[in-house]
Structure formats: structure tokens, C-alpha cells
């Protein structure tokens, strides 16, 4: 599903995996489609996403 938003959703490194991620491309590749969970929307309207919580 696409997200219709003025602000680009953010998937931060700490939400990619349970373990430490040194290189983002060890977990995901550019243009790879992944399933994520929306974990919040900050005061500026940015959507925060989590890959690791989507796997739970």
C-alpha cells in the first residue's frame, strides 16, 4: 500500500532489525519493497515506520 502524505515516511536504522545494523544495505536494498508497521506520527506530521516491529 502506498502512503499519501506530504511528508516522506521515515524508517530509522534502529527500527530495521533487533541486532545492531552497521550498514543499512545489509538489511534492505534500494527500491526493495518491505512490510513495515506505522509506529507513530511526530509533531511535524512525519510518519515513523518499523521493519522489526512488523515482523513480530
C-alpha positions as CSV (number, residue, x, y, z in Angstrom):
1,X,0.0,0.0,0.0
2,X,1.3,3.5,-0.8
3,X,1.2,6.3,1.7
4,X,-0.4,9.5,0.5
5,X,1.4,12.1,2.6
6,X,3.1,15.5,2.1
7,X,5.9,14.2,4.3
8,X,8.1,11.2,3.4
9,X,7.8,8.3,5.8
10,X,10.9,7.7,7.9
11,X,12.3,4.2,8.6
12,X,15.1,4.8,11.1
13,X,18.1,2.4,11.4
14,X,17.2,1.4,14.9
15,X,13.9,0.0,13.6
16,X,15.4,-2.2,10.9
17,X,16.4,-5.2,13.0
18,X,16.8,-6.4,16.5
19,X,20.6,-6.5,16.2
20,X,22.9,-3.6,15.6
21,X,22.9,-2.5,11.9
22,X,26.2,-1.1,10.7
23,X,25.2,-0.9,7.0
24,X,21.6,-0.4,6.0
25,X,22.1,-2.3,2.8
26,X,22.9,-5.4,4.8
27,X,19.1,-5.4,5.7
28,X,17.4,-3.7,2.8
29,X,18.3,-2.7,-0.7
30,X,17.4,0.4,-2.6
31,X,13.8,0.2,-4.1
32,X,13.1,-3.1,-2.2
33,X,9.5,-3.4,-1.1
34,X,9.1,-4.3,2.5
35,X,6.3,-4.7,5.0
36,X,6.5,-2.1,7.8
37,X,4.4,-1.1,10.8
38,X,3.5,2.5,11.4
39,X,4.7,3.2,15.0
40,X,3.8,6.9,15.2
41,X,3.4,10.3,13.7
42,X,5.5,13.1,15.1
43,X,4.5,16.7,15.8
44,X,5.7,17.7,12.3
45,X,3.5,15.1,10.7
46,X,6.2,12.7,9.7
47,X,5.3,9.0,9.7
48,X,7.6,6.8,11.7
49,X,7.9,3.2,10.4
50,X,9.4,0.0,11.8
51,X,10.5,-3.1,9.9
52,X,11.4,-5.1,13.1
53,X,8.0,-4.5,14.7
54,X,6.3,-5.6,11.5
55,X,8.0,-9.0,11.9
56,X,6.6,-9.5,15.4
